[in-house]
């Protein structure tokens, strides 16, 4: 994935760009690249960075908490980008209380991912599906 395939990113018949990713540490970066390519394809430069950030957080959560195949679906909506991330976990996400890193564990901070999504997206939510859940976020250009 990445910019090498930017010219091949094409919406499906429903107008979405869809990608399936494994539950691996590289998947958030691959999803960010997909969003960047979609924003270029659809001329959505104003949401390029915030949509990449939101997608990265949602896919990171799926990798960490679901551990299943992840589907990322992107579509143009209301002047912005709708990001939908599906996985096989039935546990719906929720805002967590911020937790400071444990002593000696500098990368152990928790609770910022969905707060980042909430602060960046116009709206976000989660829905149960027949085989897991779908977490979505709408990213629009700022004022």
N, C-alpha and C positions, 0 to 999 in steps of 0.2 A: 504494500500500500504506500501511500505518500504521494509526493508531487510527481513521481514518475508515471502514475496512472491517473493524474488529474484530468487528462483529456478523455479518459474512458469512463469517468463518473457520469452516469446518465440516470435520470429518474425512471422508475418503472411506470407501468400504465396508470397507476394511481397517483403519479407525480411525486413519489417518494424515492429517496436513495436509501438502500438497505444493505447492511453488512453484518455478517455473523463472525464473531470473534471467540477465541478460546479463553478460558479463565486463567490467563497468564499475565505476568507483570508488564509485558510489552503492549497489551491490549489498550490501555488508556492512550498511549502515544499513537497507536494506529487509529483509534477513534478520533483523536484530535486532528490527525492528518485528513481523515475522511471529511470532517466538518470544514476544515480549511478549504479543501477542494470543492465541497458543495457550495460554500459561500462564494468562491470564485466563479463557479459555474452559474450560479443564480444571481451574481452581482450584488451580494449582500455584504459588502465590505464593512459596513457600520457594525455588524454583529460578529465579525470574524473572531476577534479575541474573546469577547464574553461567551460566545457559543462554544468555543474550544475549551474554555475553563469549565463551564457547566458540564459539558460532555465528559471531560476528563474525570470530574468528581463522580458523576453517575456511574461511569464504567469502572472506576476504581472501587466504588462500593460494591458493585456486582462481582468483581474479581474477588474481593476480600470476604464478602459475606455470603454470596451464593455459591461460588465455586463451580458454576455450570456454564454451558455455552451461553453467550451473550449476543443479543441481536440489537443493533443500533439502527433506528429508522429516523430519517431526517425529511422534513417537508417544509415548504414555505407556507407561512401563516401570518396573517395580519401585519404584513410589512416586516416580518422577522423570520426566525427559524424555530420550528418545533422539533425538539429532540426527544425521542422515545427510546428508552433502554429496557429491554426485557431480559429476564433470566428465569431459572427454574425454582427459585426460592419463593415460598409462599409468605414469608415474613415481610410485611410492609415496612418501609423505612420511616423513621421518625427523628425529629431533632433530639440530639443527646445533650446532656449537660456537659459543658466543657470540662475536660480532665487534663490536668497538667501532667507532663511526662514524669514517669517514675524515676527515682534517683538512679543514675547510670544508664538510663534508656532514653537518649536524646530524641529518638524518632518515635516515641511512644505517645505523643499527644493525640487526643481523640476529640471528636465532636465538631470539627470545623467544616467537614465536607458539605453536609446539607445546609449548614448556615451560609456557606459560600454560594450554593445554588440559590437559596432563598434571597440573598442580597443581590445576586446578579440577574436572575430571571424575573420577568414580569409576573409570572405565575408558575407554580410547579405542583405536582401531586403524584399519587401512586394509586394503582388499581389492581385488584387481584385478577388473575386470568385463569383459564382452565388448567394451565400447566406451570403456574408460578405467579409472576407479577410484571407489571409495566410501570416504570417511573418516567414521568414526562416533565419537560420544562419548556416554557415559551420564552425565547430571548428576542427582544426588540431593540432597535437603536435607542440610545438615551436622548434626552432633550437637546 
